[in-house]
């Protein structure tokens, strides 16, 4: 992450009295290397990169984010304004 962006986020969170979402940051930090490992193993086993890019990678990413709790339904609802995730 760009250091200026990181500093800006720290200042913004601090100015409104919020703490940084360390739990979410740690969950995403675990999810990203797992996604990389899955991608590496799939490509080494001979999976076509286009299939990996369009089908396997997004599915793994969604599954990992929901499994580790990095993304919650309430967040998706507030982000997209949708109610059919329930």
C-alpha positions, 0 to 999 in steps of 0.5 A: 500500500502506498505510504501516503494512502496509509497515512491518510487512512490513519489520520482519518480513522484517528480524527473521527475516533475510530481504531483501525480494523485490525481483525479485518486486516489480519484476516485479509493478510491470511487470505491473500497468501492462501489465494496465491498458494492455491493459484500456484498449485493449480497452475503447476498442476496444469490448469489453464491460466484462463480457467484459473483467472476466470473461474477458480481464482474468483471462486477461491477468493470468495470462499476464503473471504467468507470462510475466514470472516473477512467479508460479512453479509452486512458489509455486502448489504451496506456496500451494494444496498442489496437485501437479497443476500439473506 
